[in-house]
Amino acid sequence: MAVAKLKSSEIVDKLNKVLDQGKYADPSTFAMRSILRDCEQVRAVDAAKGWSLLGCYYALLGDADQVDRCFRASQGLQDLTMACGNYHTNVTNLGFFSARMNFIKLAGIQRVEISRLFR
């Protein structure tokens, strides 16, 4: 797991660099293909982290359907509050606030847990 943890931190840094550019990324660039490959490698070792990273990757491409698919896949594999927090951030950035609320309702998160997402 140590390798997955180090690799995932590295991927988050790469994703944040792309995010700082302020526009949707082009999946055909070397950088984005490299990030996708890295996310898939992490998913093979730590499925929860890998699916979450893939969700972030697809958010940078503006692909809401893939974001939803990836975070739903991660939902049962990690702390539900963490899964919803990551999903919330990405779909809200894509402009789908109501989709985030539906995800939280479907996940059955209680009101107290939801408040922890926004700290």
N, C-alpha and C positions, 0 to 999 in steps of 0.2 A: 504493500500500500504506500510505502514511502515514495516510490517512484511515481505513482499516480498523483500523489499530493504535490510533489515538486513540479511535475509536468503540468498539472492543472493550474498552479500559480503562474507558471510561465505563459500558459495559454490565456489566462485572464489578462495578463499584462499586454499580450498581443491584441486581444479583443478590445481592450481599452484604448490602445493606440489608434485602432481603426475607428472606434467610436468618437475619438477626439477630432477626427477629420470632418465630422458633422454632416455626412451624407451616406446614403446606402452604398455598401461595398459591392464590388464586381467580383462574382464568384470565380471568374476565369483567371484572375491574377494569381501570380505565383504565391504571394503572401496569403491569400484567402484559401487557396488549395492546400497550402502547408498547414494552416490552422485547422481546416477540416480534417486532414489526415491525423493531426495531433489529437483532436477531439475524439476521433474514432479509436485511436490507440488507447486513450484514457478509458473510453467506454468499455473496451475489452477487458480492462483490469478492474475498474470501479464503475459499474453501470450507472449508478446514481449520479456521480460527478460527470461522467461522460455525456449522459442525456442532457443534463443541465447546461453543460458547455455547448453542446450542439444547439440547444434552444437559444442560447446567447448568440451563437454564430449565425443562425438563421434570422434572428432579429436584426442583425447588422445588414442582412440582405433584403430586409423588408418582407420576408416570407412568413406571414402570420399563420398560415396553415401548418407549416413545418414547426414553427415555434410552439404552437398548441400541441402538436403530436409529440414533440420531444419532452416537453414538460409534463404531459400526461404520462409518458413512459417513466419519467423519473419519480412521479408522485408516490408510487407504492414502494420505492426503493430507498427513500431517505426520510428524514424528519419532515413531516408534512408542513410545518411552519416554514422551513427552509425552502421547500419546493414551491410553496405559494408565494413566498417573498421574491424568489427569483423570477417566477412567472409574472407576478404583478409588475415588477420593474420593466420587464421586456415588453409586455403587451401594452402597458401604459405609454411607454416610449413610442410604440407603434400607433398610438391613438385609440386603443381599444379598451377603455376603462371598464365598460360594461362586461366585456368578456372576462376580465379579471374577477369581477364580482360573481359571475356565473361559476367560474372555476372554484372559488371559495365556497359557494353554496353546495356544489356537487361534492366537494371534498368533505363537507360536513363539519367545517371548523366552527367552533363556538365563538361567541362574541369576544370573550376574554383573549382567546388566541389571536383573533384578528387584530386586536389592539397592539399585540406584540410585533406585528408586521410593520407597523408605521412608526416605530421608535427611532 
